[in-house]
Amino acid sequence: MVDQNERFCSCDCDCQYEFSQLIDDLIKDIQHLESETVRTRYELSRHLAYPYDEYLRSDILSDLGRRYCDHPAYQVYIQLLYNNQDPMETDCI
């Protein structure tokens, strides 16, 4: 049985680059949605009574998108486009 990493690596360079571009667009969407979630939670917290406003502000970053750094295809993506720096953990985008 061929594992996932071998299948992806057997793709030609153009194919890998195209998939990496797709992943990049998806990551940018995730980052935008995360920032909108944080902004909305903060705005909502301004309209809540104490102590609920503090509860929401203390959890403002909780339950945001998961990270993919352990996935083989994601590793190829960050190698091709970001010189092995995870764009979900840095401000390279």
C-alpha positions in Angstrom: 0.0 0.0 0.0 1.4 3.4 -1.0 1.3 6.0 1.8 0.0 9.5 1.5 3.4 11.1 1.4 4.7 8.9 -1.4 1.6 9.6 -3.6 2.0 13.4 -3.1 5.8 13.3 -3.8 5.2 11.3 -7.0 3.2 14.3 -8.4 5.1 16.5 -10.7 6.4 19.9 -9.5 3.6 21.8 -11.3 1.0 19.7 -9.5 2.6 20.2 -6.1 2.8 23.9 -6.7 -0.9 24.1 -7.7 -1.9 22.2 -4.6 0.3 24.5 -2.5 -1.4 27.5 -4.0 -4.8 26.1 -3.2 -3.7 25.4 0.4 -2.3 28.9 0.6 -5.7 30.4 -0.4 -7.4 28.2 2.2 -5.0 29.3 4.9 -5.6 32.9 4.0 -9.4 32.3 4.3 -8.9 30.6 7.7 -6.8 33.5 9.0 -9.4 36.0 7.8 -12.2 34.1 9.5 -10.1 33.8 12.7 -9.5 37.6 12.8 -13.2 38.2 12.2 -14.1 35.8 15.0 -11.8 37.6 17.4 -13.1 41.0 16.4 -16.7 39.9 16.7 -16.1 38.3 20.1 -14.5 41.5 21.3 -17.3 43.7 20.1 -19.8 41.4 21.7 -18.0 41.5 25.0 -18.4 45.2 25.1 -22.2 44.8 25.2 -22.2 42.1 27.9 -22.6 42.7 31.6 -20.0 41.9 34.2 -18.7 39.1 34.6 -19.7 37.7 31.2 -17.8 40.4 29.4 -14.6 39.3 31.2 -15.3 35.7 30.5 -15.7 36.3 26.8 -12.5 38.5 26.6 -10.5 35.8 28.5 -11.6 33.2 26.0 -11.4 35.4 22.9 -8.8 33.2 21.2 -10.2 29.8 22.2 -11.5 27.3 19.6 -10.0 28.9 16.6 -8.9 26.8 13.6 -6.7 23.8 14.2 -3.1 23.7 13.0 -1.8 21.3 10.3 2.0 21.3 10.9 2.1 17.5 11.3 0.4 16.7 8.0 2.8 15.6 5.2 1.1 17.7 2.5 1.2 20.7 4.7 4.9 20.2 5.1 5.4 20.2 1.4 3.3 23.4 1.1 5.4 25.3 3.7 8.6 24.1 2.1 7.5 25.2 -1.4 6.0 28.6 -0.5 7.3 29.7 2.9 10.8 28.3 3.3 9.7 25.9 6.1 8.0 28.7 8.2 4.4 27.9 9.1 2.2 30.9 7.9 -0.4 30.0 10.5 2.2 30.7 13.2 3.9 33.7 11.7 3.0 36.9 9.9 4.5 36.0 6.5 1.2 36.3 4.6 
